[in-house]
Protein backbone atom coordinates (compact mmCIF):
# COMPACT_ATOMS: atom_id res chain seq x y z
CA UNK A 1 0.00 0.00 0.00
CA UNK A 2 1.41 3.39 -0.96
CA UNK A 3 1.80 6.26 1.45
CA UNK A 4 1.36 9.89 0.42
CA UNK A 5 2.60 12.99 2.20
CA UNK A 6 -0.19 15.51 2.74
CA UNK A 7 -0.36 18.82 4.53
CA UNK A 8 -2.76 19.00 7.46
CA UNK A 9 -2.84 22.23 9.48
CA UNK A 10 0.65 23.14 8.27
CA UNK A 11 2.19 19.75 9.17
CA UNK A 12 3.19 16.96 6.81
CA UNK A 13 1.47 13.71 7.63
CA UNK A 14 1.66 10.33 5.94
CA UNK A 15 -1.63 8.96 4.66
CA UNK A 16 -2.17 5.47 3.30
CA UNK A 17 -3.66 5.33 -0.18
CA UNK A 18 -6.48 2.89 -0.66
CA UNK A 19 -6.05 0.39 -3.50
CA UNK A 20 -8.02 1.23 -6.61
CA UNK A 21 -9.88 -2.09 -6.70
CA UNK A 22 -13.04 -2.50 -8.66
CA UNK A 23 -14.96 -4.82 -6.33
CA UNK A 24 -12.48 -5.79 -3.62
CA UNK A 25 -11.14 -2.77 -1.77
CA UNK A 26 -8.70 -4.64 0.48
CA UNK A 27 -5.28 -5.42 -0.94
CA UNK A 28 -4.85 -8.21 1.63
CA UNK A 29 -7.99 -9.99 0.43
CA UNK A 30 -6.80 -9.72 -3.17
CA UNK A 31 -3.38 -11.14 -2.22
CA UNK A 32 -5.13 -13.99 -0.37
CA UNK A 33 -7.23 -14.79 -3.44
CA UNK A 34 -4.14 -14.79 -5.64
CA UNK A 35 -2.37 -17.08 -3.20
CA UNK A 36 -5.30 -19.51 -3.19
CA UNK A 37 -5.38 -19.53 -7.00
CA UNK A 38 -1.64 -20.17 -7.26
CA UNK A 39 -1.72 -22.96 -4.65
CA UNK A 40 -4.67 -24.55 -6.48
CA UNK A 41 -2.70 -24.52 -9.74
CA UNK A 42 0.41 -25.99 -8.09
CA UNK A 43 -1.66 -28.74 -6.45
CA UNK A 44 -3.38 -29.61 -9.73
CA UNK A 45 -0.18 -29.93 -11.74
CA UNK A 46 1.53 -31.72 -8.84
CA UNK A 47 -1.29 -34.28 -8.64
CA UNK A 48 -1.24 -34.70 -12.40
CA UNK A 49 2.51 -35.36 -12.42
CA UNK A 50 2.30 -37.82 -9.52
CA UNK A 51 -0.77 -39.79 -10.64
CA UNK A 52 -0.08 -39.75 -14.38
CA UNK A 53 -2.75 -41.54 -16.43
CA UNK A 54 -4.71 -42.43 -13.26
CA UNK A 55 -5.55 -38.75 -12.66
CA UNK A 56 -9.29 -37.96 -12.51
CA UNK A 57 -9.19 -35.64 -15.53
CA UNK A 58 -12.68 -34.15 -15.15
CA UNK A 59 -11.85 -33.12 -11.60
CA UNK A 60 -8.55 -31.62 -12.77
CA UNK A 61 -10.24 -29.60 -15.53
CA UNK A 62 -12.84 -28.28 -13.09
CA UNK A 63 -10.11 -27.47 -10.53
CA UNK A 64 -7.96 -25.68 -13.15
CA UNK A 65 -10.95 -23.73 -14.46
CA UNK A 66 -11.80 -22.50 -10.95
CA UNK A 67 -8.24 -21.34 -10.35
CA UNK A 68 -8.23 -19.66 -13.78
CA UNK A 69 -11.39 -17.76 -12.80
CA UNK A 70 -9.78 -16.65 -9.52
CA UNK A 71 -6.52 -15.57 -11.15
CA UNK A 72 -8.29 -13.84 -14.06
CA UNK A 73 -10.37 -11.87 -11.57
CA UNK A 74 -7.28 -10.87 -9.56
CA UNK A 75 -5.50 -9.74 -12.74
CA UNK A 76 -8.60 -7.74 -13.70
CA UNK A 77 -8.64 -6.05 -10.27
CA UNK A 78 -5.02 -5.00 -10.77
CA UNK A 79 -5.49 -4.00 -14.44
CA UNK A 80 -2.75 -6.46 -15.42
CA UNK A 81 -3.59 -7.09 -19.09
CA UNK A 82 -0.97 -9.77 -19.83
CA UNK A 83 -2.18 -11.90 -16.92
CA UNK A 84 -5.80 -11.28 -17.83
CA UNK A 85 -5.05 -12.67 -21.30
CA UNK A 86 -3.00 -15.59 -19.97
CA UNK A 87 -5.52 -16.68 -17.35
CA UNK A 88 -8.49 -16.09 -19.66
CA UNK A 89 -6.77 -18.44 -22.14
CA UNK A 90 -6.51 -21.08 -19.39
CA UNK A 91 -10.16 -20.46 -18.55
CA UNK A 92 -11.17 -21.25 -22.14
CA UNK A 93 -8.86 -24.29 -22.19
CA UNK A 94 -10.49 -25.47 -18.95
CA UNK A 95 -14.02 -25.13 -20.31
CA UNK A 96 -13.05 -27.08 -23.45
CA UNK A 97 -11.35 -29.71 -21.26
CA UNK A 98 -14.46 -30.07 -19.08
CA UNK A 99 -16.62 -30.43 -22.18
CA UNK A 100 -14.32 -33.11 -23.66
CA UNK A 101 -13.98 -35.02 -20.38
CA UNK A 102 -17.69 -35.09 -19.66
Biopython code that builds the backbone (N, CA, C, O; Angstrom):
import numpy as np
from Bio.PDB.StructureBuilder import StructureBuilder

atoms = [
    (1, "UNK", "N", (0.840, -1.162, 0.000)),
    (1, "UNK", "CA", (0.000, 0.000, 0.000)),
    (1, "UNK", "C", (0.892, 1.234, 0.000)),
    (1, "UNK", "O", (1.843, 1.304, 0.779)),
    (2, "UNK", "N", (0.611, 2.186, -0.838)),
    (2, "UNK", "CA", (1.410, 3.390, -0.963)),
    (2, "UNK", "C", (1.055, 4.387, 0.130)),
    (2, "UNK", "O", (-0.081, 4.453, 0.599)),
    (3, "UNK", "N", (2.066, 5.163, 0.522)),
    (3, "UNK", "CA", (1.800, 6.258, 1.447)),
    (3, "UNK", "C", (2.040, 7.565, 0.703)),
    (3, "UNK", "O", (2.896, 7.642, -0.178)),
    (4, "UNK", "N", (1.279, 8.586, 1.066)),
    (4, "UNK", "CA", (1.357, 9.886, 0.422)),
    (4, "UNK", "C", (1.535, 10.933, 1.504)),
    (4, "UNK", "O", (0.872, 10.884, 2.540)),
    (5, "UNK", "N", (2.430, 11.880, 1.264)),
    (5, "UNK", "CA", (2.597, 12.990, 2.203)),
    (5, "UNK", "C", (1.552, 14.049, 1.889)),
    (5, "UNK", "O", (1.425, 14.483, 0.744)),
    (6, "UNK", "N", (0.806, 14.463, 2.903)),
    (6, "UNK", "CA", (-0.194, 15.508, 2.740)),
    (6, "UNK", "C", (-0.007, 16.548, 3.835)),
    (6, "UNK", "O", (0.488, 16.250, 4.922)),
    (7, "UNK", "N", (-0.408, 17.755, 3.529)),
    (7, "UNK", "CA", (-0.358, 18.817, 4.526)),
    (7, "UNK", "C", (-1.674, 18.872, 5.286)),
    (7, "UNK", "O", (-2.750, 18.913, 4.689)),
    (8, "UNK", "N", (-1.574, 18.872, 6.614)),
    (8, "UNK", "CA", (-2.758, 18.995, 7.458)),
    (8, "UNK", "C", (-2.419, 20.004, 8.548)),
    (8, "UNK", "O", (-1.579, 19.735, 9.408)),
    (9, "UNK", "N", (-3.064, 21.153, 8.515)),
    (9, "UNK", "CA", (-2.836, 22.228, 9.484)),
    (9, "UNK", "C", (-1.354, 22.621, 9.536)),
    (9, "UNK", "O", (-0.794, 22.842, 10.610)),
    (10, "UNK", "N", (-0.730, 22.704, 8.347)),
    (10, "UNK", "CA", (0.653, 23.139, 8.272)),
    (10, "UNK", "C", (1.684, 22.062, 8.550)),
    (10, "UNK", "O", (2.881, 22.336, 8.473)),
    (11, "UNK", "N", (1.255, 20.826, 8.877)),
    (11, "UNK", "CA", (2.190, 19.746, 9.171)),
    (11, "UNK", "C", (2.059, 18.667, 8.090)),
    (11, "UNK", "O", (0.969, 18.380, 7.594)),
    (12, "UNK", "N", (3.215, 18.080, 7.746)),
    (12, "UNK", "CA", (3.194, 16.962, 6.812)),
    (12, "UNK", "C", (2.819, 15.696, 7.569)),
    (12, "UNK", "O", (3.402, 15.377, 8.605)),
    (13, "UNK", "N", (1.854, 14.996, 7.044)),
    (13, "UNK", "CA", (1.474, 13.709, 7.631)),
    (13, "UNK", "C", (1.454, 12.664, 6.527)),
    (13, "UNK", "O", (1.222, 12.979, 5.360)),
    (14, "UNK", "N", (1.698, 11.426, 6.905)),
    (14, "UNK", "CA", (1.662, 10.334, 5.942)),
    (14, "UNK", "C", (0.280, 9.688, 5.971)),
    (14, "UNK", "O", (-0.231, 9.317, 7.029)),
    (15, "UNK", "N", (-0.308, 9.564, 4.793)),
    (15, "UNK", "CA", (-1.628, 8.955, 4.659)),
    (15, "UNK", "C", (-1.495, 7.724, 3.780)),
    (15, "UNK", "O", (-0.765, 7.740, 2.789)),
    (16, "UNK", "N", (-2.184, 6.678, 4.131)),
    (16, "UNK", "CA", (-2.174, 5.475, 3.304)),
    (16, "UNK", "C", (-3.190, 5.634, 2.186)),
    (16, "UNK", "O", (-4.329, 6.043, 2.411)),
    (17, "UNK", "N", (-2.747, 5.297, 0.960)),
    (17, "UNK", "CA", (-3.656, 5.327, -0.181)),
    (17, "UNK", "C", (-4.411, 4.014, -0.239)),
    (17, "UNK", "O", (-3.828, 2.947, -0.046)),
    (18, "UNK", "N", (-5.678, 4.089, -0.498)),
    (18, "UNK", "CA", (-6.483, 2.889, -0.662)),
    (18, "UNK", "C", (-6.241, 2.316, -2.057)),
    (18, "UNK", "O", (-6.091, 3.071, -3.018)),
    (19, "UNK", "N", (-6.202, 0.972, -2.178)),
    (19, "UNK", "CA", (-6.050, 0.386, -3.505)),
    (19, "UNK", "C", (-7.232, 0.755, -4.394)),
    (19, "UNK", "O", (-8.345, 0.962, -3.912)),
    (20, "UNK", "N", (-6.980, 0.832, -5.673)),
    (20, "UNK", "CA", (-8.019, 1.229, -6.611)),
    (20, "UNK", "C", (-8.737, -0.003, -7.154)),
    (20, "UNK", "O", (-8.874, -0.150, -8.368)),
    (21, "UNK", "N", (-9.188, -0.874, -6.288)),
    (21, "UNK", "CA", (-9.877, -2.087, -6.699)),
    (21, "UNK", "C", (-11.256, -1.788, -7.247)),
    (21, "UNK", "O", (-11.864, -0.765, -6.931)),
    (22, "UNK", "N", (-11.725, -2.680, -8.054)),
    (22, "UNK", "CA", (-13.035, -2.500, -8.661)),
    (22, "UNK", "C", (-14.139, -3.021, -7.735)),
    (22, "UNK", "O", (-15.123, -2.327, -7.481)),
    (23, "UNK", "N", (-13.970, -4.228, -7.242)),
    (23, "UNK", "CA", (-14.958, -4.816, -6.334)),
    (23, "UNK", "C", (-14.374, -5.053, -4.945)),
    (23, "UNK", "O", (-15.036, -4.810, -3.936)),
    (24, "UNK", "N", (-13.138, -5.527, -4.898)),
    (24, "UNK", "CA", (-12.484, -5.794, -3.618)),
    (24, "UNK", "C", (-11.610, -4.595, -3.274)),
    (24, "UNK", "O", (-10.702, -4.249, -4.029)),
    (25, "UNK", "N", (-11.874, -3.979, -2.167)),
    (25, "UNK", "CA", (-11.136, -2.773, -1.771)),
    (25, "UNK", "C", (-9.892, -3.105, -0.956)),
    (25, "UNK", "O", (-8.984, -2.278, -0.868)),
    (26, "UNK", "N", (-9.825, -4.269, -0.368)),
    (26, "UNK", "CA", (-8.699, -4.637, 0.483)),
    (26, "UNK", "C", (-7.616, -5.342, -0.324)),
    (26, "UNK", "O", (-7.877, -6.339, -0.997)),
    (27, "UNK", "N", (-6.406, -4.815, -0.248)),
    (27, "UNK", "CA", (-5.278, -5.424, -0.939)),
    (27, "UNK", "C", (-4.948, -6.784, -0.341)),
    (27, "UNK", "O", (-4.519, -7.688, -1.059)),
    (28, "UNK", "N", (-5.144, -6.942, 0.973)),
    (28, "UNK", "CA", (-4.848, -8.214, 1.631)),
    (28, "UNK", "C", (-5.777, -9.320, 1.139)),
    (28, "UNK", "O", (-5.344, -10.456, 0.950)),
    (29, "UNK", "N", (-7.040, -8.995, 0.933)),
    (29, "UNK", "CA", (-7.991, -9.991, 0.428)),
    (29, "UNK", "C", (-7.609, -10.399, -0.996)),
    (29, "UNK", "O", (-7.680, -11.576, -1.350)),
    (30, "UNK", "N", (-7.208, -9.431, -1.799)),
    (30, "UNK", "CA", (-6.800, -9.716, -3.169)),
    (30, "UNK", "C", (-5.557, -10.598, -3.184)),
    (30, "UNK", "O", (-5.477, -11.537, -3.976)),
    (31, "UNK", "N", (-4.586, -10.310, -2.318)),
    (31, "UNK", "CA", (-3.382, -11.140, -2.220)),
    (31, "UNK", "C", (-3.727, -12.544, -1.752)),
    (31, "UNK", "O", (-3.133, -13.513, -2.223)),
    (32, "UNK", "N", (-4.682, -12.670, -0.828)),
    (32, "UNK", "CA", (-5.127, -13.986, -0.367)),
    (32, "UNK", "C", (-5.757, -14.774, -1.505)),
    (32, "UNK", "O", (-5.469, -15.959, -1.674)),
    (33, "UNK", "N", (-6.616, -14.122, -2.289)),
    (33, "UNK", "CA", (-7.234, -14.789, -3.441)),
    (33, "UNK", "C", (-6.187, -15.262, -4.443)),
    (33, "UNK", "O", (-6.263, -16.381, -4.950)),
    (34, "UNK", "N", (-5.208, -14.401, -4.727)),
    (34, "UNK", "CA", (-4.135, -14.793, -5.641)),
    (34, "UNK", "C", (-3.365, -15.984, -5.097)),
    (34, "UNK", "O", (-3.038, -16.908, -5.842)),
    (35, "UNK", "N", (-3.078, -15.967, -3.817)),
    (35, "UNK", "CA", (-2.371, -17.082, -3.197)),
    (35, "UNK", "C", (-3.146, -18.382, -3.300)),
    (35, "UNK", "O", (-2.572, -19.431, -3.592)),
    (36, "UNK", "N", (-4.451, -18.315, -3.062)),
    (36, "UNK", "CA", (-5.304, -19.505, -3.187)),
    (36, "UNK", "C", (-5.279, -20.027, -4.621)),
    (36, "UNK", "O", (-5.152, -21.232, -4.844)),
    (37, "UNK", "N", (-5.399, -19.122, -5.594)),
    (37, "UNK", "CA", (-5.375, -19.527, -7.001)),
    (37, "UNK", "C", (-4.063, -20.178, -7.392)),
    (37, "UNK", "O", (-4.054, -21.184, -8.102)),
    (38, "UNK", "N", (-2.953, -19.612, -6.933)),
    (38, "UNK", "CA", (-1.643, -20.167, -7.257)),
    (38, "UNK", "C", (-1.457, -21.535, -6.602)),
    (38, "UNK", "O", (-0.964, -22.462, -7.243)),
    (39, "UNK", "N", (-1.845, -21.671, -5.335)),
    (39, "UNK", "CA", (-1.721, -22.960, -4.650)),
    (39, "UNK", "C", (-2.605, -24.006, -5.327)),
    (39, "UNK", "O", (-2.206, -25.164, -5.449)),
    (40, "UNK", "N", (-3.792, -23.612, -5.764)),
    (40, "UNK", "CA", (-4.665, -24.553, -6.477)),
    (40, "UNK", "C", (-3.990, -25.048, -7.755)),
    (40, "UNK", "O", (-4.044, -26.238, -8.065)),
    (41, "UNK", "N", (-3.360, -24.144, -8.492)),
    (41, "UNK", "CA", (-2.696, -24.524, -9.745)),
    (41, "UNK", "C", (-1.517, -25.443, -9.473)),
    (41, "UNK", "O", (-1.323, -26.427, -10.186)),
    (42, "UNK", "N", (-0.731, -25.136, -8.456)),
    (42, "UNK", "CA", (0.413, -25.986, -8.095)),
    (42, "UNK", "C", (-0.066, -27.370, -7.688)),
    (42, "UNK", "O", (0.521, -28.372, -8.094)),
    (43, "UNK", "N", (-1.131, -27.438, -6.885)),
    (43, "UNK", "CA", (-1.664, -28.741, -6.453)),
    (43, "UNK", "C", (-2.168, -29.552, -7.639)),
    (43, "UNK", "O", (-1.950, -30.762, -7.702)),
    (44, "UNK", "N", (-2.838, -28.894, -8.578)),
    (44, "UNK", "CA", (-3.383, -29.610, -9.734)),
    (44, "UNK", "C", (-2.272, -30.212, -10.583)),
    (44, "UNK", "O", (-2.329, -31.389, -10.940)),
    (45, "UNK", "N", (-1.263, -29.413, -10.908)),
    (45, "UNK", "CA", (-0.180, -29.933, -11.737)),
    (45, "UNK", "C", (0.679, -30.924, -10.971)),
    (45, "UNK", "O", (1.226, -31.852, -11.568)),
    (46, "UNK", "N", (0.810, -30.747, -9.660)),
    (46, "UNK", "CA", (1.526, -31.722, -8.838)),
    (46, "UNK", "C", (0.810, -33.057, -8.819)),
    (46, "UNK", "O", (1.443, -34.102, -8.968)),
    (47, "UNK", "N", (-0.506, -33.039, -8.638)),
    (47, "UNK", "CA", (-1.292, -34.275, -8.639)),
    (47, "UNK", "C", (-1.233, -34.950, -10.005)),
    (47, "UNK", "O", (-1.121, -36.172, -10.098)),
    (48, "UNK", "N", (-1.308, -34.156, -11.049)),
    (48, "UNK", "CA", (-1.239, -34.699, -12.403)),
    (48, "UNK", "C", (0.107, -35.368, -12.647)),
    (48, "UNK", "O", (0.155, -36.439, -13.252)),
    (49, "UNK", "N", (1.190, -34.770, -12.196)),
    (49, "UNK", "CA", (2.508, -35.356, -12.424)),
    (49, "UNK", "C", (2.730, -36.599, -11.576)),
    (49, "UNK", "O", (3.447, -37.507, -11.995)),
    (50, "UNK", "N", (2.128, -36.656, -10.389)),
    (50, "UNK", "CA", (2.298, -37.821, -9.515)),
    (50, "UNK", "C", (1.428, -38.983, -9.968)),
    (50, "UNK", "O", (1.893, -40.122, -10.015)),
    (51, "UNK", "N", (0.170, -38.711, -10.302)),
    (51, "UNK", "CA", (-0.765, -39.790, -10.642)),
    (51, "UNK", "C", (-0.676, -40.232, -12.100)),
    (51, "UNK", "O", (-1.047, -41.361, -12.421)),
    (52, "UNK", "N", (-0.204, -39.385, -12.967)),
    (52, "UNK", "CA", (-0.078, -39.752, -14.382)),
    (52, "UNK", "C", (-1.429, -40.070, -15.006)),
    (52, "UNK", "O", (-2.390, -39.320, -14.835)),
    (53, "UNK", "N", (-1.500, -41.191, -15.736)),
    (53, "UNK", "CA", (-2.749, -41.542, -16.433)),
    (53, "UNK", "C", (-3.921, -41.849, -15.489)),
    (53, "UNK", "O", (-5.073, -41.854, -15.924)),
    (54, "UNK", "N", (-3.641, -42.105, -14.207)),
    (54, "UNK", "CA", (-4.711, -42.426, -13.258)),
    (54, "UNK", "C", (-5.388, -41.172, -12.700)),
    (54, "UNK", "O", (-6.281, -41.279, -11.860)),
    (55, "UNK", "N", (-4.982, -40.006, -13.149)),
    (55, "UNK", "CA", (-5.546, -38.751, -12.656)),
    (55, "UNK", "C", (-7.010, -38.622, -13.070)),
    (55, "UNK", "O", (-7.346, -38.879, -14.226)),
    (56, "UNK", "N", (-7.887, -38.227, -12.142)),
    (56, "UNK", "CA", (-9.286, -37.961, -12.512)),
    (56, "UNK", "C", (-9.365, -36.663, -13.325)),
    (56, "UNK", "O", (-9.428, -35.570, -12.764)),
    (57, "UNK", "N", (-9.359, -36.805, -14.665)),
    (57, "UNK", "CA", (-9.192, -35.640, -15.527)),
    (57, "UNK", "C", (-10.338, -34.646, -15.431)),
    (57, "UNK", "O", (-10.093, -33.442, -15.509)),
    (58, "UNK", "N", (-11.569, -35.089, -15.268)),
    (58, "UNK", "CA", (-12.677, -34.147, -15.152)),
    (58, "UNK", "C", (-12.492, -33.273, -13.917)),
    (58, "UNK", "O", (-12.694, -32.060, -13.975)),
    (59, "UNK", "N", (-12.114, -33.879, -12.815)),
    (59, "UNK", "CA", (-11.853, -33.119, -11.598)),
    (59, "UNK", "C", (-10.724, -32.114, -11.813)),
    (59, "UNK", "O", (-10.809, -30.977, -11.349)),
    (60, "UNK", "N", (-9.677, -32.524, -12.510)),
    (60, "UNK", "CA", (-8.548, -31.618, -12.768)),
    (60, "UNK", "C", (-8.962, -30.444, -13.651)),
    (60, "UNK", "O", (-8.528, -29.316, -13.419)),
    (61, "UNK", "N", (-9.796, -30.694, -14.659)),
    (61, "UNK", "CA", (-10.245, -29.604, -15.529)),
    (61, "UNK", "C", (-11.120, -28.623, -14.749)),
    (61, "UNK", "O", (-11.004, -27.409, -14.914)),
    (62, "UNK", "N", (-11.987, -29.154, -13.908)),
    (62, "UNK", "CA", (-12.840, -28.279, -13.087)),
    (62, "UNK", "C", (-11.975, -27.459, -12.129)),
    (62, "UNK", "O", (-12.169, -26.251, -11.987)),
    (63, "UNK", "N", (-11.021, -28.121, -11.475)),
    (63, "UNK", "CA", (-10.111, -27.468, -10.531)),
    (63, "UNK", "C", (-9.321, -26.356, -11.225)),
    (63, "UNK", "O", (-9.231, -25.240, -10.713)),
    (64, "UNK", "N", (-8.747, -26.670, -12.400)),
    (64, "UNK", "CA", (-7.959, -25.677, -13.146)),
    (64, "UNK", "C", (-8.821, -24.517, -13.637)),
    (64, "UNK", "O", (-8.356, -23.378, -13.685)),
    (65, "UNK", "N", (-10.057, -24.793, -13.995)),
    (65, "UNK", "CA", (-10.946, -23.734, -14.456)),
    (65, "UNK", "C", (-11.296, -22.794, -13.308)),
    (65, "UNK", "O", (-11.365, -21.580, -13.500)),
    (66, "UNK", "N", (-11.517, -23.341, -12.124)),
    (66, "UNK", "CA", (-11.804, -22.503, -10.950)),
    (66, "UNK", "C", (-10.607, -21.617, -10.629)),
    (66, "UNK", "O", (-10.772, -20.428, -10.358)),
    (67, "UNK", "N", (-9.397, -22.190, -10.656)),
    (67, "UNK", "CA", (-8.237, -21.342, -10.350)),
    (67, "UNK", "C", (-7.995, -20.319, -11.457)),
    (67, "UNK", "O", (-7.483, -19.233, -11.184)),
    (68, "UNK", "N", (-8.352, -20.639, -12.694)),
    (68, "UNK", "CA", (-8.230, -19.656, -13.775)),
    (68, "UNK", "C", (-9.215, -18.507, -13.578)),
    (68, "UNK", "O", (-8.894, -17.356, -13.874)),
    (69, "UNK", "N", (-10.405, -18.813, -13.083)),
    (69, "UNK", "CA", (-11.388, -17.757, -12.798)),
    (69, "UNK", "C", (-10.853, -16.845, -11.694)),
    (69, "UNK", "O", (-10.930, -15.621, -11.806)),
    (70, "UNK", "N", (-10.315, -17.435, -10.638)),
    (70, "UNK", "CA", (-9.783, -16.651, -9.521)),
    (70, "UNK", "C", (-8.632, -15.760, -9.984)),
    (70, "UNK", "O", (-8.599, -14.569, -9.674)),
    (71, "UNK", "N", (-7.689, -16.341, -10.729)),
    (71, "UNK", "CA", (-6.517, -15.572, -11.153)),
    (71, "UNK", "C", (-6.856, -14.541, -12.223)),
    (71, "UNK", "O", (-6.227, -13.485, -12.277)),
    (72, "UNK", "N", (-7.846, -14.829, -13.081)),
    (72, "UNK", "CA", (-8.290, -13.840, -14.061)),
    (72, "UNK", "C", (-8.927, -12.657, -13.346)),
    (72, "UNK", "O", (-8.681, -11.504, -13.700)),
    (73, "UNK", "N", (-9.740, -12.944, -12.343)),
    (73, "UNK", "CA", (-10.368, -11.870, -11.571)),
    (73, "UNK", "C", (-9.310, -11.008, -10.881)),
    (73, "UNK", "O", (-9.395, -9.781, -10.921)),
    (74, "UNK", "N", (-8.318, -11.632, -10.250)),
    (74, "UNK", "CA", (-7.276, -10.873, -9.559)),
    (74, "UNK", "C", (-6.490, -10.002, -10.544)),
    (74, "UNK", "O", (-6.154, -8.860, -10.232)),
    (75, "UNK", "N", (-6.202, -10.536, -11.717)),
    (75, "UNK", "CA", (-5.497, -9.742, -12.742)),
    (75, "UNK", "C", (-6.368, -8.581, -13.204)),
    (75, "UNK", "O", (-5.859, -7.489, -13.458)),
    (76, "UNK", "N", (-7.666, -8.803, -13.314)),
    (76, "UNK", "CA", (-8.599, -7.736, -13.702)),
    (76, "UNK", "C", (-8.628, -6.633, -12.645)),
    (76, "UNK", "O", (-8.633, -5.448, -12.975)),
    (77, "UNK", "N", (-8.646, -7.035, -11.370)),
    (77, "UNK", "CA", (-8.636, -6.050, -10.275)),
    (77, "UNK", "C", (-7.397, -5.168, -10.333)),
    (77, "UNK", "O", (-7.461, -3.978, -10.024)),
    (78, "UNK", "N", (-6.283, -5.743, -10.724)),
    (78, "UNK", "CA", (-5.017, -5.004, -10.766)),
    (78, "UNK", "C", (-4.751, -4.370, -12.134)),
    (78, "UNK", "O", (-3.706, -3.750, -12.326)),
    (79, "UNK", "N", (-5.668, -4.512, -13.076)),
    (79, "UNK", "CA", (-5.493, -4.003, -14.444)),
    (79, "UNK", "C", (-4.216, -4.535, -15.084)),
    (79, "UNK", "O", (-3.490, -3.794, -15.746)),
    (80, "UNK", "N", (-3.949, -5.814, -14.886)),
    (80, "UNK", "CA", (-2.753, -6.461, -15.424)),
    (80, "UNK", "C", (-3.153, -7.221, -16.690)),
    (80, "UNK", "O", (-3.509, -8.398, -16.632)),
    (81, "UNK", "N", (-3.092, -6.538, -17.829)),
    (81, "UNK", "CA", (-3.592, -7.087, -19.092)),
    (81, "UNK", "C", (-2.904, -8.380, -19.528)),
    (81, "UNK", "O", (-3.592, -9.294, -19.982)),
    (82, "UNK", "N", (-1.579, -8.500, -19.413)),
    (82, "UNK", "CA", (-0.970, -9.772, -19.827)),
    (82, "UNK", "C", (-1.497, -10.965, -19.032)),
    (82, "UNK", "O", (-1.742, -12.027, -19.604)),
    (83, "UNK", "N", (-1.673, -10.802, -17.729)),
    (83, "UNK", "CA", (-2.180, -11.903, -16.918)),
    (83, "UNK", "C", (-3.671, -12.139, -17.134)),
    (83, "UNK", "O", (-4.152, -13.264, -17.001)),
    (84, "UNK", "N", (-4.394, -11.083, -17.465)),
    (84, "UNK", "CA", (-5.804, -11.283, -17.828)),
    (84, "UNK", "C", (-5.870, -12.182, -19.051)),
    (84, "UNK", "O", (-6.637, -13.144, -19.074)),
    (85, "UNK", "N", (-5.074, -11.879, -20.066)),
    (85, "UNK", "CA", (-5.051, -12.669, -21.297)),
    (85, "UNK", "C", (-4.605, -14.096, -21.029)),
    (85, "UNK", "O", (-5.235, -15.042, -21.501)),
    (86, "UNK", "N", (-3.525, -14.260, -20.277)),
    (86, "UNK", "CA", (-3.003, -15.593, -19.975)),
    (86, "UNK", "C", (-4.023, -16.440, -19.223)),
    (86, "UNK", "O", (-4.288, -17.578, -19.610)),
    (87, "UNK", "N", (-4.592, -15.902, -18.162)),
    (87, "UNK", "CA", (-5.518, -16.682, -17.352)),
    (87, "UNK", "C", (-6.862, -16.872, -18.046)),
    (87, "UNK", "O", (-7.530, -17.883, -17.831)),
    (88, "UNK", "N", (-7.267, -15.906, -18.883)),
    (88, "UNK", "CA", (-8.490, -16.090, -19.663)),
    (88, "UNK", "C", (-8.298, -17.214, -20.678)),
    (88, "UNK", "O", (-9.225, -17.981, -20.940)),
    (89, "UNK", "N", (-7.094, -17.315, -21.252)),
    (89, "UNK", "CA", (-6.770, -18.441, -22.136)),
    (89, "UNK", "C", (-6.933, -19.758, -21.392)),
    (89, "UNK", "O", (-7.547, -20.691, -21.909)),
    (90, "UNK", "N", (-6.381, -19.841, -20.164)),
    (90, "UNK", "CA", (-6.509, -21.078, -19.386)),
    (90, "UNK", "C", (-7.961, -21.339, -18.996)),
    (90, "UNK", "O", (-8.366, -22.494, -18.856)),
    (91, "UNK", "N", (-8.729, -20.302, -18.823)),
    (91, "UNK", "CA", (-10.156, -20.457, -18.546)),
    (91, "UNK", "C", (-10.859, -21.123, -19.730)),
    (91, "UNK", "O", (-11.654, -22.044, -19.544)),
    (92, "UNK", "N", (-10.569, -20.659, -20.936)),
    (92, "UNK", "CA", (-11.168, -21.254, -22.139)),
    (92, "UNK", "C", (-10.695, -22.700, -22.309)),
    (92, "UNK", "O", (-11.491, -23.587, -22.619)),
    (93, "UNK", "N", (-9.396, -22.932, -22.106)),
    (93, "UNK", "CA", (-8.858, -24.295, -22.191)),
    (93, "UNK", "C", (-9.568, -25.197, -21.181)),
    (93, "UNK", "O", (-9.892, -26.344, -21.489)),
    (94, "UNK", "N", (-9.806, -24.680, -19.980)),
    (94, "UNK", "CA", (-10.492, -25.465, -18.954)),
    (94, "UNK", "C", (-11.917, -25.814, -19.334)),
    (94, "UNK", "O", (-12.358, -26.943, -19.118)),
    (95, "UNK", "N", (-12.637, -24.867, -19.893)),
    (95, "UNK", "CA", (-14.020, -25.125, -20.311)),
    (95, "UNK", "C", (-14.048, -26.180, -21.418)),
    (95, "UNK", "O", (-14.890, -27.078, -21.400)),
    (96, "UNK", "N", (-13.135, -26.075, -22.373)),
    (96, "UNK", "CA", (-13.048, -27.082, -23.447)),
    (96, "UNK", "C", (-12.674, -28.440, -22.864)),
    (96, "UNK", "O", (-13.217, -29.463, -23.279)),
    (97, "UNK", "N", (-11.745, -28.456, -21.900)),
    (97, "UNK", "CA", (-11.354, -29.708, -21.255)),
    (97, "UNK", "C", (-12.498, -30.352, -20.497)),
    (97, "UNK", "O", (-12.672, -31.570, -20.548)),
    (98, "UNK", "N", (-13.285, -29.539, -19.789)),
    (98, "UNK", "CA", (-14.463, -30.072, -19.077)),
    (98, "UNK", "C", (-15.441, -30.672, -20.077)),
    (98, "UNK", "O", (-15.968, -31.764, -19.865)),
    (99, "UNK", "N", (-15.678, -29.956, -21.162)),
    (99, "UNK", "CA", (-16.621, -30.431, -22.181)),
    (99, "UNK", "C", (-16.144, -31.769, -22.781)),
    (99, "UNK", "O", (-16.948, -32.680, -22.975)),
    (100, "UNK", "N", (-14.851, -31.883, -23.070)),
    (100, "UNK", "CA", (-14.319, -33.112, -23.665)),
    (100, "UNK", "C", (-14.231, -34.258, -22.672)),
    (100, "UNK", "O", (-14.295, -35.418, -23.079)),
    (101, "UNK", "N", (-14.088, -33.976, -21.400)),
    (101, "UNK", "CA", (-13.982, -35.022, -20.376)),
    (101, "UNK", "C", (-15.335, -35.524, -19.901)),
    (101, "UNK", "O", (-15.444, -36.602, -19.317)),
    (102, "UNK", "N", (-16.350, -34.738, -20.155)),
    (102, "UNK", "CA", (-17.686, -35.086, -19.657)),
    (102, "UNK", "C", (-18.151, -36.294, -20.349)),
    (102, "UNK", "O", (-19.256, -36.769, -20.086)),
]
sb = StructureBuilder()
sb.init_structure("model")
sb.init_model(0)
sb.init_chain("A")
sb.init_seg("    ")
for serial, (resi, resn, name, xyz) in enumerate(atoms, 1):
    if name == "N":
        sb.init_residue(resn, " ", resi, " ")
    sb.init_atom(name, np.array(xyz, "f"), 0.0, 1.0, " ", f" {name:<3s}", serial, name[0])
structure = sb.get_structure()
